[in-house]
Every structure is written in structure tokens, then in C-alpha cells.
Amino acid sequence: MMFNSLMLAGMMILTCCLQVGAQTASTSLPTDQSSVNCKPSTVNTKYDQFFLEAMVQRQKGNHDAAFDLLRHCRDLNPDAPEVHFFLGQYYTALKQPEASMACIKRAAELDPENVTYMETLAQAYINRQDYASAIPVIKGIYERDKGQEEMLEMLFQLYQQVEDYDSAIGVLDQLEQNDGKSERLSMAKSSLYNRIGKSKEAVAEIKALAKQYPNDLNYKAMYGDALLMNDQKDEAVAVYDQVLAEDAENTRVLLSLRNLYEGLEKHEVADSLTRRVLLGSHATTEEKIRLMRQEISASETAGGDSTRVLDLFRQVLALPQPDADMALLCASYMNAKKMPRDSITPVIEKAVAISPDYAPARMQLVAFAWEADDMDRVIALCQEARQYTPDEMLFYYYQGIAYYRRDSLDRALSAFQNGIGVITSESDPAIVSDFYAVMGDILHQRGQAEAAFAAYDSCLVWKADNIGCLNNYAYYLSERGERLSQAEEMSYKTVKAEPKNATYLDTYAWILFMQGRYTEAKVYIDQALQHMDDEQQNAVIIEHAGDIYAQNKDITKALSFWQDAKEKVPDNTLLKRKIKLKKYLKE
């Protein structure tokens, strides 16, 4: 009696472990199943014990042990579908696709009523792009449970993959029977009919949709488009006229007629339809923008005469409620046509007046001011923009840079610090990196070295290869004689990135010098001097050259460099002492 009770308890535990094990599979191994309704296919005690232990080990995450146990289970009972199913998952994890496929197919063959096995098999076929084999499996799943309409959607896609368009249409018929006629289904069927050369059926499909919903002019317009697509121009125009009789400003029909008359080279008629759409109140902003882009493209193809396009823009922007996007498109076009900035700026200012919180327009004004080197205007534009779009990081950035270029360090730092408050995970890493880099430079100039280094660290988190930051960070560390190994590593990255940059070469040479590696330092300071152009006659680089040559026992050359540096900075007391004592002095 006790033995039978234990057996019953063991079977109950085994069933629970199977379910838990399957749930574990969804997180531990590559499978789409969240649960598997499988049970031991035999009451063989030995098999049950090993399978139970395999599931326990799987749940614990001991997958090597579980895998070995499952293979042993397969030897004990090769007709147990659950064993093949779980082994298939392990073979997938082991990147053995053929073994995995064989196991999944075997599980499905042994228990074809198990939906999970069949869905897994279908997905395996699809992953292998064996769409023809996936189709009967998906069909079988749907036949067993016609509530799974997503299977029909999948069949529709699969039939298109194997170019069986008649069967794909049949699936759409079934979906239509289940859910009723809809625009999505009718358009899909019409498209397929056109693909297989059945133009009459394609048109009839849209006609039936329009007939079923006679009060929806959109469907009637679609019917006209279907006629036009099948070269039935007169019939299409007749349908369009019916629509316009009920809705004289129907944008879809007006655009279809415009395209028709453009194709027939009746440009005056097409032009009147273009203006009717652009100057009317029914078309959306997106439709008007798209139409203007078409006009621009056609104009450029015809030779690029901007007169007509600019006239269209002028009329559209003169409407009582013009759109900021249209104004900005006009400005972009004028810019592309290389028109004077003073003629473009009023258009952008109009966009700003229409939508004060329209950041792209304000940013274009900032760009113009930046190109004109008008930092005062950049600052004013950014300050105003921050009031309307306080979360736009770029306005803080450009305002901070403008203040920095005017040597207004406190205001620059304030702008950057305020801008950091609007940084998000979606922000441009390059811009954020520069935020922190310039902040670091400002903080260092203010004598706040530790705060500057913290800013540089933040900069490099956002963009590890910010070359300017790497150079400044490395140089300032070398000046303090701190973390020289780290400084050398950072500086070397800049030299590798720009091997002819005199500033970066000088920094690297100086770090080597600070490490006592005078011979190596001389190699890089010579390269720095070689690549230092006339406009970059930097007294610091030349003084460094003197220091490095002095430590390399060439005092004559060192004195020559120090004298050259002294001519550029005659008040440098340390230089005077070096020259007088004819030796390198640290301070």
C-alpha cells in the first residue's frame, strides 16, 4: 500500500516538474514556448525517475546534467516525445541545427496533437526559410483550432514567400469570411490579383468594397485609383467626378487627377489641381509637404528654374494659418538654391513666429548666426529658445560655446550645467560628451582641477574617443605629475588618431618627459615641431622642446629653443632663469 502511494505521489511531482521545466526553458534556452503540455508517455519507473531528475536539474540551471539525463531517457524510451522536444532545445543552444531539427520533428511526429510541438516545428522551418514545409504544419494547427486566426495571417505570409498567390488569396477569403470585408483585406487581394495579371478581379475587389460602404467616399476614391492603375482612365475620371460632386475638395481624388494629367502632359490642368490642394484647407500638412517636394523634384528635373516653386511657397505661406514645416521647407529650398541669407532668414523667422516652440526653425537661425560668427546673436537666440523648448539640449550647448568663445566663463559654465539637467538616454552621445569636455576646460581654467577631471571622466563615459578631451585631460594630469600611466594611455590615443597634430604630439612628448623617458620624448617633440605650422608657433611647445633637449644633454639646442620661446613670451621668468643657468628647471 505504501509503495503504490509513493508511486502516485511521484507521478504528481513529475507532472509539476514537467510544467516548471518547460517554463524554465523559456528563459534559459532558445525557445518560444512559455509552457509545454507534455507528460511521460510511459509508466516505466526507470524512465520516469530519470526524466524527473532531468527536469529538476534543468530548473536548477544545471543544463549539462539535464542534457546528459535527457539523452539517457531517450535511450530508455525513444518514443517519448517530451524527451525529443527538450533535447531539441538543448541542441539549438549548442548550435547544432540539424540535430535540433531532427528532435523537434520527431517530437511532432510522436505527438501531432500537441500544439506546442507543432508550433515549434513550424517556427523551426521558418527559421530555416523552408517555408514550403512550414505551410502544412501551420494549416494543421489552424484546422485543429480555428480560433487561432494568427495562423491564417502566417499562412498568408508563407504563401507569398513561396509565390503561391492563389492560395494566399484563398487565405484572405477565409479571413474575410471570418471578419468581414475590410480595406486591408480588399487592398491585399487587389494587389495579389494585379501581381498575377488578373486586373479585372483586382478592380472588382475594390469596387465591391466601395459598393458595400457607399457612404465612404474614401473607398470610392480607391475604386477610381484601381481603375486608373489598370489603365481605365475614362472610367476612373467618371468615378472621381462622382466623388468631387459630393466633396469638391477631396484631397485624394485631386492628387490622383493631378498625377493623371501630369502623365498626359496636360500641365496647365495639373498645375491648377496642385494649387487647389496647396491653397485649400482640406489637405493635411504632410500631404502638402509631400506635394511641394514633388514640385521641387519636377522643377529640378526640368532644369532647376526656381521661379514657379518660390511662387507656390509665397502663396502657401500667405495663407491665414501657414505651417511652420512649410516655411522651413521653403528656407531649405532657398538655401539649396544658394539664395542670400538675408532673404532666407525672414522665412525662418516666419516659421518661428508661427510656432515659437518649433526647435528646428530656431536651430536654423542659430546656425546662420554661428556661421556669421555673431556670438551675441547666438546667445540671444538660444536664450529665447530655452524659454519655449527648455528640454532641447542643443540650445544650452551652443549658448555655452558662444559664451566660452567670448571668455564669459561663468555664464558658459552656467549654460552647460543647466543643459546637463535635460540630458536623457536618448541624447546625442557626441554632443553630451562635448558638454562635459568644455565644462572640464572651463573648470580647469577656474582652478577647479578635481571638478574638471570629474567632468572629463563623464565626457569619456559618453564618448570614449573624444580626442580633444583625451588630450586636455592627459596634459593637465601631466602638469600635476599625477596618474602618468593613464595620461600616457589617453595621449597615445590622440596621437594614433591624428599623427600630424602638433598639439597632441607635444602632449605625448611631455608626458614621456615627465616619466623620465627623455629619448622617447625627443622623438615626439621633434615631430611636434615638424608639424607646427606658422600660425601655430606655440611658445609652450618650443619651451618643451628646450626642456627635453636639455635633459638629453644637448644644452646648445635647448638654449636655442628657450631663446625662441622667450621672444614669444618675454615676461616668462622661468624661461629667463633656464637661459641664465643653462639648465632645465622644474619651477
C-alpha positions as CSV (number, residue, x, y, z in Angstrom):
1,M,0.0,0.0,0.0
2,M,2.8,2.4,0.9
3,F,4.6,1.6,-2.4
4,N,1.5,2.5,-4.5
5,S,1.1,5.8,-2.6
6,L,4.7,6.7,-3.2
7,M,4.3,5.9,-6.9
8,L,1.2,8.1,-7.2
9,A,3.0,11.0,-5.3
10,G,5.9,10.6,-7.7
11,M,3.8,10.9,-10.8
12,M,2.1,14.1,-9.4
13,I,5.6,15.6,-8.7
14,L,6.7,14.5,-12.2
15,T,3.8,16.3,-13.9
16,C,4.6,19.5,-11.9
17,C,8.3,19.3,-12.7
18,L,7.5,19.0,-16.4
19,Q,5.5,22.2,-16.4
20,V,8.1,24.0,-14.3
21,G,10.9,22.7,-16.5
22,A,9.1,23.9,-19.6
23,Q,8.7,27.4,-18.1
24,T,12.4,27.4,-17.2
25,A,13.2,26.6,-20.9
26,S,11.6,29.8,-22.0
27,T,14.2,31.8,-20.1
28,S,17.2,29.5,-20.1
29,L,17.2,28.2,-23.6
30,P,16.2,29.5,-27.0
31,T,12.5,28.6,-27.4
32,D,9.4,30.5,-28.0
33,Q,7.2,28.3,-25.7
34,S,6.2,29.5,-22.3
35,S,4.6,26.2,-21.4
36,V,4.6,22.7,-22.7
37,N,1.7,20.3,-22.2
38,C,3.7,17.1,-22.3
39,K,3.6,14.1,-19.9
40,P,5.5,10.9,-19.7
41,S,4.5,8.6,-22.5
42,T,5.2,5.5,-20.4
43,V,4.8,4.4,-16.8
44,N,8.2,2.8,-16.9
45,T,9.6,3.6,-13.5
46,K,13.2,3.9,-14.5
47,Y,12.4,6.3,-17.3
48,D,10.1,8.4,-15.0
49,Q,12.9,8.7,-12.4
50,F,15.5,9.9,-14.9
51,F,13.1,12.3,-16.7
52,L,12.0,13.7,-13.3
53,E,15.7,14.3,-12.4
54,A,16.4,15.9,-15.8
55,M,13.6,18.4,-15.2
56,V,14.9,19.1,-11.7
57,Q,18.4,19.8,-12.9
58,R,17.0,21.9,-15.7
59,Q,15.1,24.0,-13.2
60,K,18.2,24.5,-11.2
61,G,20.1,25.6,-14.2
62,N,22.4,22.6,-14.3
63,H,22.0,22.2,-18.0
64,D,25.0,19.8,-18.6
65,A,23.5,17.3,-16.2
66,A,20.0,17.8,-17.6
67,F,21.2,17.3,-21.2
68,D,23.0,14.0,-20.2
69,L,19.9,12.8,-18.3
70,L,17.7,13.5,-21.3
71,R,19.9,11.6,-23.7
72,H,19.8,8.7,-21.3
73,C,15.9,9.0,-21.2
74,R,15.9,8.8,-25.0
75,D,17.8,5.5,-24.8
76,L,15.3,4.2,-22.3
77,N,12.3,5.3,-24.3
78,P,13.0,6.6,-27.8
79,D,9.2,7.1,-28.4
80,A,8.8,9.7,-25.6
81,P,8.0,13.0,-27.5
82,E,8.8,15.2,-24.5
83,V,12.4,14.0,-24.4
84,H,12.9,14.8,-28.1
85,F,11.3,18.2,-27.6
86,F,13.7,19.2,-24.7
87,L,16.7,17.8,-26.5
88,G,15.8,19.9,-29.5
89,Q,16.1,23.0,-27.4
90,Y,19.5,21.9,-26.0
91,Y,20.8,21.2,-29.5
92,T,19.7,24.7,-30.5
93,A,21.6,26.1,-27.6
94,L,24.6,24.1,-28.7
95,K,24.3,25.5,-32.2
96,Q,23.6,22.1,-33.8
97,P,20.7,23.0,-36.0
98,E,20.4,19.7,-37.8
99,A,20.3,17.7,-34.5
100,S,17.8,20.2,-33.1
101,M,15.6,19.9,-36.2
102,A,15.6,16.2,-36.1
103,C,14.5,16.2,-32.4
104,I,11.7,18.7,-33.0
105,K,10.4,16.8,-36.0
106,R,10.4,13.6,-34.0
107,A,8.5,15.1,-31.1
108,A,5.9,16.4,-33.5
109,E,5.6,13.0,-35.3
110,L,5.2,11.2,-32.0
111,D,2.5,13.6,-30.6
112,P,1.0,15.5,-33.6
113,E,-1.9,16.7,-31.4
114,N,0.5,18.8,-29.2
115,V,0.1,22.4,-30.4
116,T,3.4,23.4,-28.7
117,Y,5.4,20.8,-30.6
118,M,3.7,21.8,-33.9
119,E,4.2,25.5,-33.4
120,T,7.9,24.9,-32.5
121,L,8.3,22.8,-35.7
122,A,6.7,25.4,-37.8
123,Q,8.9,28.1,-36.4
124,A,12.0,25.9,-36.9
125,Y,11.0,25.5,-40.6
126,I,10.5,29.3,-40.9
127,N,13.9,30.0,-39.3
128,R,15.5,27.7,-41.9
129,Q,13.5,29.6,-44.6
130,D,11.9,26.3,-45.5
131,Y,8.5,27.9,-46.0
132,A,7.0,25.1,-48.1
133,S,7.5,22.7,-45.2
134,A,6.1,25.2,-42.7
135,I,2.8,25.6,-44.5
136,P,1.2,22.2,-43.9
137,V,2.2,22.4,-40.2
138,I,0.5,25.8,-39.8
139,K,-2.5,24.6,-41.7
140,G,-2.8,21.6,-39.3
141,I,-2.6,23.9,-36.3
142,Y,-5.4,26.1,-37.7
143,E,-7.6,23.1,-38.6
144,R,-7.4,21.8,-35.0
145,D,-8.2,25.2,-33.5
146,K,-9.8,27.7,-35.9
147,G,-9.8,30.3,-33.1
148,Q,-6.1,30.9,-33.8
149,E,-6.6,33.4,-36.6
150,E,-3.0,34.4,-36.3
151,M,-2.2,31.1,-38.1
152,L,-4.1,32.4,-41.1
153,E,-2.1,35.6,-41.1
154,M,1.1,33.5,-41.0
155,L,-0.2,31.3,-43.8
156,F,-0.9,34.4,-45.9
157,Q,2.8,35.5,-45.5
158,L,4.1,32.0,-46.2
159,Y,2.1,31.5,-49.4
160,Q,3.6,34.8,-50.6
161,Q,7.1,33.6,-49.8
162,V,6.6,30.6,-52.0
163,E,4.8,32.7,-54.6
164,D,1.6,30.7,-54.3
165,Y,-0.6,33.7,-54.8
166,D,-3.8,31.8,-55.5
167,S,-3.5,30.1,-52.1
168,A,-2.7,33.5,-50.5
169,I,-5.9,34.9,-52.0
170,G,-7.8,31.9,-50.6
171,V,-6.5,32.7,-47.1
172,L,-7.7,36.3,-47.5
173,D,-11.1,34.9,-48.5
174,Q,-11.1,32.9,-45.3
175,L,-10.1,36.0,-43.2
176,E,-12.8,38.0,-44.9
177,Q,-15.4,35.3,-44.2
178,N,-14.4,35.3,-40.5
179,D,-14.1,39.1,-40.0
180,G,-16.0,40.7,-42.9
181,K,-14.7,42.8,-45.7
182,S,-12.2,45.5,-44.8
183,E,-9.9,47.9,-46.6
184,R,-6.8,46.0,-45.5
185,L,-8.1,42.7,-46.9
186,S,-9.5,44.1,-50.1
187,M,-6.4,46.1,-50.9
188,A,-4.2,43.0,-50.2
189,K,-6.4,40.9,-52.5
190,S,-6.4,43.5,-55.2
191,S,-2.6,43.8,-55.0
192,L,-2.3,40.0,-55.4
193,Y,-4.7,39.9,-58.3
194,N,-2.6,42.6,-60.1
195,R,0.5,40.6,-59.4
196,I,-0.8,37.5,-61.1
197,G,-2.3,39.5,-64.0
198,K,-5.9,39.4,-63.1
199,S,-6.7,43.1,-63.5
200,K,-10.4,42.6,-63.7
201,E,-10.5,40.8,-60.4
202,A,-8.3,43.4,-58.9
203,V,-10.7,46.2,-59.8
204,A,-13.7,44.2,-58.9
205,E,-12.4,43.6,-55.4
206,I,-12.1,47.4,-54.7
207,K,-15.4,48.0,-56.5
208,A,-17.1,45.5,-54.1
209,L,-15.6,47.3,-51.1
210,A,-16.9,50.7,-52.4
211,K,-20.3,49.2,-53.0
212,Q,-20.5,47.7,-49.5
213,Y,-19.7,51.1,-48.0
214,P,-21.4,53.6,-50.4
215,N,-21.2,56.5,-47.9
216,D,-17.5,56.2,-47.5
217,L,-16.0,58.4,-50.3
218,N,-12.5,57.1,-49.5
219,Y,-13.5,53.7,-50.8
220,K,-15.0,55.2,-53.9
221,A,-11.8,57.1,-54.5
222,M,-9.8,53.9,-54.0
223,Y,-12.0,52.3,-56.7
224,G,-11.1,55.1,-59.1
225,D,-7.4,54.6,-58.3
226,A,-7.8,50.9,-59.0
227,L,-9.4,51.7,-62.4
228,L,-6.6,54.1,-63.2
229,M,-3.9,51.6,-62.2
230,N,-5.4,49.2,-64.7
231,D,-5.4,51.9,-67.5
232,Q,-9.1,52.5,-67.4
233,K,-8.7,56.3,-67.5
234,D,-12.1,57.4,-68.6
235,E,-13.9,55.1,-66.1
236,A,-11.5,56.4,-63.3
237,V,-12.3,60.0,-64.1
238,A,-16.0,59.3,-64.0
239,V,-15.7,57.8,-60.5
240,Y,-13.5,60.8,-59.4
241,D,-16.2,63.2,-60.7
242,Q,-18.8,61.4,-58.6
243,V,-16.6,61.8,-55.5
244,L,-15.9,65.5,-56.3
245,A,-19.7,66.1,-56.8
246,E,-20.1,65.2,-53.1
247,D,-16.8,66.5,-51.8
248,A,-15.3,69.2,-54.1
249,E,-12.0,69.3,-52.1
250,N,-11.4,65.6,-51.7
251,T,-7.6,65.7,-51.5
252,R,-7.1,62.0,-52.5
253,V,-9.1,62.5,-55.7
254,L,-7.5,65.8,-56.5
255,L,-4.0,64.3,-56.2
256,S,-4.9,61.3,-58.3
257,L,-6.3,63.6,-61.0
258,R,-3.2,65.7,-60.8
259,N,-1.0,62.7,-61.4
260,L,-3.2,61.6,-64.2
261,Y,-3.0,64.9,-66.1
262,E,0.8,65.2,-65.4
263,G,1.1,61.8,-67.1
264,L,-1.0,63.0,-70.0
265,E,1.3,66.1,-70.2
266,K,-1.7,68.4,-69.6
267,H,0.4,70.6,-67.3
268,E,-1.9,73.5,-67.0
269,V,-4.7,71.3,-65.6
270,A,-2.2,69.5,-63.4
271,D,-0.9,72.9,-62.1
272,S,-4.4,74.1,-61.3
273,L,-5.0,71.0,-59.3
274,T,-1.7,71.4,-57.5
275,R,-2.6,74.9,-56.4
276,R,-6.1,73.7,-55.4
277,V,-4.6,71.2,-53.0
278,L,-1.9,73.5,-51.7
279,L,-4.1,76.5,-51.1
280,G,-7.1,74.6,-49.9
281,S,-7.9,73.8,-46.3
282,H,-8.6,70.0,-46.6
283,A,-5.1,68.6,-47.3
284,T,-3.0,67.8,-44.2
285,T,0.4,69.3,-43.6
286,E,2.0,66.0,-44.6
287,E,0.2,65.9,-47.9
288,K,1.1,69.5,-48.7
289,I,4.7,69.0,-47.9
290,R,4.8,65.8,-50.0
291,L,3.3,67.7,-52.9
292,M,5.7,70.6,-52.6
293,R,8.6,68.1,-52.6
294,Q,7.2,66.6,-55.8
295,E,7.1,70.1,-57.3
296,I,10.7,70.8,-56.3
297,S,11.8,67.5,-57.8
298,A,10.0,68.1,-61.0
299,S,11.4,71.6,-61.2
300,E,15.0,70.3,-60.7
301,T,14.5,67.6,-63.3
302,A,13.2,70.3,-65.8
303,G,16.2,72.5,-65.3
304,G,16.0,74.0,-61.9
305,D,14.1,77.2,-62.5
306,S,13.0,78.3,-59.0
307,T,10.5,81.0,-60.1
308,R,7.4,78.7,-60.1
309,V,8.4,76.9,-56.9
310,L,9.1,80.1,-55.0
311,D,5.7,81.5,-56.2
312,L,4.0,78.4,-54.8
313,F,5.8,78.8,-51.5
314,R,4.8,82.5,-51.4
315,Q,1.1,81.8,-51.9
316,V,1.1,78.9,-49.4
317,L,2.9,81.0,-46.7
318,A,0.5,83.9,-47.3
319,L,-2.5,81.8,-46.2
320,P,-4.2,82.8,-42.9
321,Q,-2.7,79.9,-41.0
322,P,0.6,78.9,-42.7
323,D,2.5,75.9,-41.4
324,A,6.0,76.1,-39.8
325,D,7.1,72.9,-41.6
326,M,6.3,74.5,-44.9
327,A,8.2,77.7,-44.0
328,L,11.3,75.6,-43.1
329,L,11.0,73.6,-46.3
330,C,10.9,76.9,-48.2
331,A,14.0,78.0,-46.3
332,S,15.8,74.8,-47.1
333,Y,15.0,75.1,-50.8
334,M,16.2,78.7,-50.9
335,N,19.4,77.6,-49.1
336,A,19.9,74.8,-51.7
337,K,19.4,77.4,-54.5
338,K,22.2,79.4,-52.8
339,M,19.9,82.4,-52.3
340,P,21.2,85.3,-50.0
341,R,20.9,84.6,-46.3
342,D,19.1,87.9,-45.7
343,S,16.3,86.6,-48.0
344,I,16.2,83.2,-46.2
345,T,16.2,84.5,-42.7
346,P,12.8,86.2,-42.8
347,V,11.2,82.9,-44.0
348,I,12.7,81.1,-41.0
349,E,11.7,83.9,-38.7
350,K,8.1,83.4,-40.0
351,A,8.3,79.8,-39.1
352,V,9.3,80.8,-35.6
353,A,6.5,83.3,-35.4
354,I,4.0,80.6,-36.5
355,S,5.3,78.1,-34.0
356,P,7.5,79.6,-31.2
357,D,8.3,76.2,-29.8
358,Y,9.4,74.8,-33.2
359,A,13.0,74.0,-32.4
360,P,14.2,73.1,-35.9
361,A,13.5,76.6,-37.2
362,R,15.2,78.3,-34.3
363,M,18.2,76.0,-34.7
364,Q,18.5,77.1,-38.3
365,L,18.6,80.7,-37.2
366,V,21.3,79.7,-34.6
367,A,23.3,78.0,-37.4
368,F,23.1,81.2,-39.6
369,A,24.3,83.3,-36.7
370,W,27.1,80.8,-35.9
371,E,28.3,80.8,-39.5
372,A,28.4,84.6,-39.4
373,D,30.5,84.4,-36.2
374,D,27.8,86.5,-34.4
375,M,28.1,85.1,-30.9
376,D,25.9,87.8,-29.4
377,R,23.0,86.7,-31.7
378,V,23.7,83.0,-31.0
379,I,23.4,83.7,-27.2
380,A,20.2,85.8,-27.6
381,L,18.6,83.2,-29.9
382,C,19.4,80.3,-27.6
383,Q,18.2,82.2,-24.6
384,E,14.8,82.8,-26.2
385,A,14.7,79.2,-27.5
386,R,15.2,77.9,-24.0
387,Q,12.0,79.6,-22.8
388,Y,9.9,77.8,-25.5
389,T,11.8,74.5,-25.6
390,P,13.5,74.1,-22.3
391,D,14.2,70.4,-22.9
392,E,16.2,70.9,-26.1
393,M,19.8,70.3,-25.2
394,L,21.4,71.9,-28.3
395,F,20.4,75.4,-27.3
396,Y,22.2,75.1,-24.0
397,Y,25.2,73.7,-25.8
398,Y,25.5,76.4,-28.4
399,Q,24.8,79.2,-25.9
400,G,27.6,77.7,-23.7
401,I,30.1,77.6,-26.5
402,A,29.2,81.1,-27.6
403,Y,29.8,82.4,-24.0
404,Y,33.0,80.4,-23.9
405,R,34.3,82.0,-27.1
406,R,33.5,85.4,-25.6
407,D,35.5,84.4,-22.5
408,S,32.4,84.7,-20.3
409,L,33.4,81.6,-18.3
410,D,30.9,81.9,-15.5
411,R,27.9,82.3,-18.0
412,A,29.3,79.5,-20.2
413,L,29.5,77.1,-17.2
414,S,26.0,78.1,-16.1
415,A,24.6,77.3,-19.6
416,F,26.3,73.9,-19.7
417,Q,25.3,73.0,-16.1
418,N,21.7,73.9,-16.9
419,G,21.9,71.8,-20.1
420,I,23.1,68.7,-18.3
421,G,19.8,68.7,-16.5
422,V,17.9,67.9,-19.7
423,I,20.3,65.1,-20.9
424,T,18.5,61.8,-21.3
425,S,19.4,58.3,-22.6
426,E,18.2,59.4,-26.0
427,S,20.6,62.4,-26.2
428,D,23.3,62.5,-28.8
429,P,26.4,61.0,-27.2
430,A,28.8,63.2,-29.1
431,I,27.0,66.4,-28.0
432,V,26.8,65.3,-24.4
433,S,30.4,64.3,-24.5
434,D,31.4,67.8,-25.7
435,F,29.2,69.3,-23.0
436,Y,31.3,67.7,-20.3
437,A,34.6,68.3,-22.2
438,V,34.1,72.1,-22.4
439,M,32.9,72.1,-18.8
440,G,36.1,70.4,-17.9
441,D,38.1,73.0,-19.7
442,I,36.3,75.9,-18.0
443,L,36.6,74.3,-14.6
444,H,40.3,73.9,-15.1
445,Q,40.7,77.5,-16.1
446,R,38.9,78.5,-12.9
447,G,41.4,76.4,-10.9
448,Q,39.0,73.6,-10.0
449,A,41.2,70.8,-11.1
450,E,39.3,67.9,-9.4
451,A,35.9,69.1,-10.7
452,A,37.5,69.4,-14.2
453,F,38.8,65.8,-14.0
454,A,35.3,64.6,-12.9
455,A,33.8,66.4,-15.9
456,Y,36.4,64.8,-18.3
457,D,35.5,61.4,-16.8
458,S,31.9,62.0,-17.6
459,C,32.8,63.1,-21.1
460,L,34.7,59.9,-21.8
461,V,31.8,57.8,-20.5
462,W,29.6,59.2,-23.2
463,K,32.2,59.0,-25.9
464,A,35.5,57.2,-25.1
465,D,37.3,58.6,-28.2
466,N,36.6,62.3,-27.6
467,I,40.1,63.3,-28.8
468,G,40.1,66.9,-27.6
469,C,39.1,65.7,-24.1
470,L,41.7,63.0,-24.0
471,N,44.4,65.4,-24.9
472,N,43.5,68.1,-22.4
473,Y,42.8,65.6,-19.6
474,A,46.2,63.9,-20.2
475,Y,48.1,67.2,-20.4
476,Y,46.6,68.6,-17.2
477,L,47.4,65.3,-15.4
478,S,51.0,65.5,-16.6
479,E,51.2,69.1,-15.3
480,R,50.3,67.9,-11.9
481,G,52.5,64.8,-12.2
482,E,49.5,62.6,-11.4
483,R,48.4,59.3,-12.9
484,L,51.0,59.5,-15.6
485,S,50.4,56.0,-16.9
486,Q,46.8,56.8,-17.5
487,A,47.8,60.1,-19.0
488,E,50.2,58.4,-21.4
489,E,47.5,55.9,-22.5
490,M,45.0,58.7,-23.2
491,S,47.5,60.8,-25.0
492,Y,48.7,57.9,-27.2
493,K,45.1,57.5,-28.5
494,T,45.1,61.1,-29.7
495,V,48.5,60.7,-31.5
496,K,47.2,57.5,-33.2
497,A,44.0,59.3,-34.3
498,E,45.8,62.4,-35.6
499,P,49.6,61.7,-36.0
500,K,50.3,65.1,-37.5
501,N,48.7,67.2,-34.8
502,A,51.4,69.2,-33.2
503,T,49.5,69.8,-30.0
504,Y,48.8,66.1,-29.5
505,L,52.4,65.2,-30.3
506,D,53.6,67.8,-27.8
507,T,51.3,66.5,-25.0
508,Y,52.5,62.9,-25.6
509,A,56.2,64.0,-25.6
510,W,55.7,66.0,-22.4
511,I,54.1,63.0,-20.6
512,L,57.1,60.8,-21.7
513,F,59.4,63.6,-20.4
514,M,57.6,63.6,-17.0
515,Q,58.1,59.9,-16.8
516,G,61.8,60.4,-17.3
517,R,61.8,58.8,-20.8
518,Y,63.8,61.6,-22.4
519,T,65.0,59.8,-25.5
520,E,61.4,58.8,-26.5
521,A,60.2,62.3,-25.6
522,K,62.7,63.8,-28.0
523,V,61.3,61.7,-30.9
524,Y,57.8,63.0,-30.4
525,I,58.7,66.6,-29.7
526,D,60.7,66.7,-33.0
527,Q,57.5,65.5,-34.7
528,A,55.5,68.2,-33.0
529,L,58.0,70.9,-34.1
530,Q,57.9,69.5,-37.7
531,H,54.1,69.7,-37.9
532,M,53.7,73.0,-36.1
533,D,52.6,75.4,-38.9
534,D,53.4,79.1,-39.0
535,E,50.1,80.1,-37.4
536,Q,50.7,77.7,-34.5
537,Q,54.1,78.9,-33.3
538,N,53.3,77.9,-29.8
539,A,55.7,79.1,-27.1
540,V,54.8,76.2,-24.8
541,I,55.7,73.6,-27.5
542,I,59.0,75.3,-28.2
543,E,59.8,75.6,-24.4
544,H,59.0,71.9,-24.0
545,A,61.5,71.2,-26.8
546,G,64.2,73.1,-24.9
547,D,63.4,71.2,-21.7
548,I,63.5,67.8,-23.5
549,Y,66.8,68.6,-25.3
550,A,68.3,69.8,-22.0
551,Q,67.5,66.5,-20.4
552,N,69.0,64.7,-23.4
553,K,72.3,66.6,-22.7
554,D,72.1,68.9,-25.7
555,I,72.2,72.2,-23.9
556,T,73.1,74.2,-27.0
557,K,70.0,73.2,-28.8
558,A,68.0,73.6,-25.6
559,L,69.2,77.2,-25.3
560,S,68.2,77.9,-28.8
561,F,64.6,76.7,-28.2
562,W,64.4,78.6,-24.9
563,Q,65.5,81.8,-26.6
564,D,62.8,81.3,-29.4
565,A,60.2,80.8,-26.7
566,K,61.3,83.8,-24.7
567,E,60.8,86.0,-27.8
568,K,57.1,85.0,-27.8
569,V,56.7,85.3,-24.0
570,P,59.3,87.9,-22.9
571,D,57.9,88.1,-19.4
572,N,58.3,84.3,-18.6
573,T,60.5,84.4,-15.5
574,L,61.2,80.7,-15.5
575,L,62.5,80.8,-19.1
576,K,64.9,83.6,-18.2
577,R,66.3,81.5,-15.3
578,K,66.7,78.5,-17.6
579,I,68.6,80.6,-20.1
580,K,70.8,82.2,-17.4
581,L,71.6,79.0,-15.6
582,K,71.8,76.9,-18.8
583,K,69.8,74.0,-17.4
584,Y,66.3,72.7,-17.1
585,L,64.4,73.9,-14.1
586,K,61.1,72.4,-13.0
587,E,59.9,75.7,-11.3
